[in-house]
C-alpha cells in the first residue's frame, strides 16, 4: 500500500507512512524490514495518485482521525532512492505531486539519487526535510548495496542548502560505533546537517548483555543513556540539534518529536501519541479523534477474532489512551 497508517501510529508524531517501493537492494544486514518480508524482491509501488488524494484532504479508514496537513514520513520499510528508482521512477512521480501540492514530508534515505538531478531540484521546490541514515563508517561493511558513510556526508552537503533541513539518522546505533560517530560530528556540522537523531539497535534473538524491551532484545537503558548524553554534549558544543528516537529515553532529546521537525512551521505532527503522553509533552486529542469510528488504524495492533467490529465503534482517542496506558 502506498500510504498507510500502521502500528507506528501509537508511537510516532509523524505516523502517516509512505513507501514507493517494496523491498530494498541496499541489503543492509541489520534492516528490520527483513523480519517482515523478503527485501531482495524489489517491487515498484506507483502511488502518486494516492498521495495526491491525501494531500487534497481525502482520508481512508486508517487516517480518518487526521484532518490537517500532517507531514508524510516517506521511507518506512524501503528506500525511495534505491537503484530501482532509475528504472521505475515511482519516487520521481511522487516528488512531482508533492511539488505541485506543497504537502510537507520527511524522507528517510541513504540512496545517492537523493542528491542527484532531477531529484535535487525537485526536492528544493518541495516542502521537504531529508533524513540521511548514517551512524558510523564502521557500518559500511553491513550496508553492502548503499553509498559509504563518507559519500553520505557529501550527499548531505549538496542537500543542505536546498531543503528545509537535513537530519543525520543514526539508526541503528551500536555502542561500538560511539567513538567513530563522535569523530564524525564536526564533519556533519560542516556539511550543513541540522542535527542528529539516535535509536539503538533492536534484536529478535537474545544476545549477552541485552534486555527484553517489548518484543525485542535491546541494549540496557543505562548504557544507552550514558552514550547518548556524551553524544548530546558534543552536539551542543558544535551547534547540532539532538533527538532521541529511543522510546525509553525520548526525553533526552531537544524535543520528543524525534524526526527533528517538531519546531518547523507547517510540520505539525500528532502530539497525541504514546511517547509524548508518557513523557508528559503530548497535546490532547482533537475533536475528530474523539469521534467514534476513527480508530481504524489500530487494526494492525489487534488481530483477535471479532476485534474489527469493536474497533469500528471506538474512537482514536479511546484506543490511543488505552495504548499509552500499556506503554
PyMOL commands that set and color helices and strands:
alter all, ss='L'
color gray80, all
select helices_A, chain A and resi 7-10+32-35+48-55+85-88+90-101+112-115+119-124+137-142+149-160+175-190+221-238+247-252+274-278+288-290+296-300+307-313+316-325
alter helices_A, ss='H'
color red, helices_A
select strands_A, chain A and resi 3-4+17-18+21-22+43-44+72-74+105-109+128-133+165-173+195-200+202-203+210-213+216-219+241-244
alter strands_A, ss='S'
color yellow, strands_A
deselect
rebuild
show_as cartoon
